[in-house]
Amino acid sequence: MKILYTDLHKRHATDQVLFEGHPYSVEEIPARAEVLLDAIREAHIGTILTPTDHGLDPILRVHTIDYVTFLSTVYEAYTTLYPQETAVFPGTFATRYTGRRPKAMLGLLGYYAFGWGSPILEGTWEAAYWSAQCSLNAADEVLKGEQTAYALTRPPGHHASIDLYGGFCYLNNAAIATRHLQHVHKDTKVAILDIDFHHGNGTQMIFYADPSVLYCSLHADPNYDYPYYWGFSDERGMEAGEGLNCNWPLPRDTSDAEYLCALDEALIRIHAFDPHYLVVSLGMDILEGDPVGGFMLSLEGLQEIAKQVAGLGLPTVLVQEGGYLLDRLDDSGVAFLQAFT
């Protein structure tokens, strides 16, 4: 297995954030990637590679140029106005009753963000950019014939849409990898399986009308868990993509057996779609005890998920999403990757 990683993710130094002079506590911190990397090295799971730079073009196949320009410039613009600040947070939001794109930088913050808790720091754009490059390079490895490649991406991506950020996500790494897999051969079909605890609302929005991409997500019931407004079972896609968006909202305290039952339905759906490639949004926050999760899955359950998904026999790009239980993240990462291979 080829594993793509860069320590440039540390530029998104969320463990050092201040808000109005006070420490801001957030679960998505650099240690997440470091714990996984150290465990992978110790277990000798695969070859760790540093990504090469594909530039902006593959990112712009998913995200709008206005949004990318905003992400790459807003920190400098904000701290020029407020030099005492170390992190950028939106103060207003474009609600369902609004929608005009303003010109002022402070207005753009709330136009492009759907939530408050994803700070933009001095190094956030660089970290997100290279996170996307990790996913692109992992897709390259699969295009070259590798059966599986793992993008150890941070920040994560599946909540980011075409021109929205939130949920710790700025660029949608899984979507960028998907479009890269499709770039050479335009008739390529890709299935995305999202097994993060939270629904990948950004990924759903990006491909909602696309007949070439099947999106299947197993996640916490959005009636009660983040992101709340997306991820219901009747969201089935639209226009040419109708029927190709499949959600399995699950209750809190979902067990191994209950999760695997829903997974079986998703895998049947993927098999019927007959894709050329599989992209997995891999969230370790489904493990019991995760501070941002709520399922009751065991390490053995995580291993069985990996075996079942690998059993599809598809060339697969694994893209890291959530996972916040640091003292068990090493075990869960190794358990999944070893079982998958």
Secondary structure as GFF3:
##gff-version 3
##sequence-region A 1 341
A	DSSP	beta_strand	2	4	.	.	.	ID=ss1
A	DSSP	three_ten_helix	7	11	.	.	.	ID=ss2
A	DSSP	three_ten_helix	14	16	.	.	.	ID=ss3
A	DSSP	beta_strand	18	19	.	.	.	ID=ss4
A	DSSP	beta_strand	22	23	.	.	.	ID=ss5
A	DSSP	alpha_helix	31	43	.	.	.	ID=ss6
A	DSSP	beta_strand	47	49	.	.	.	ID=ss7
A	DSSP	alpha_helix	57	60	.	.	.	ID=ss8
A	DSSP	alpha_helix	65	81	.	.	.	ID=ss9
A	DSSP	alpha_helix	105	112	.	.	.	ID=ss10
A	DSSP	alpha_helix	124	143	.	.	.	ID=ss11
A	DSSP	beta_strand	148	151	.	.	.	ID=ss12
A	DSSP	alpha_helix	173	183	.	.	.	ID=ss13
A	DSSP	beta_strand	190	194	.	.	.	ID=ss14
A	DSSP	alpha_helix	201	207	.	.	.	ID=ss15
A	DSSP	beta_strand	213	220	.	.	.	ID=ss16
A	DSSP	three_ten_helix	239	241	.	.	.	ID=ss17
A	DSSP	beta_strand	245	250	.	.	.	ID=ss18
A	DSSP	alpha_helix	256	273	.	.	.	ID=ss19
A	DSSP	beta_strand	277	282	.	.	.	ID=ss20
A	DSSP	three_ten_helix	284	286	.	.	.	ID=ss21
A	DSSP	alpha_helix	299	310	.	.	.	ID=ss22
A	DSSP	beta_strand	316	320	.	.	.	ID=ss23
A	DSSP	alpha_helix	326	340	.	.	.	ID=ss24
###
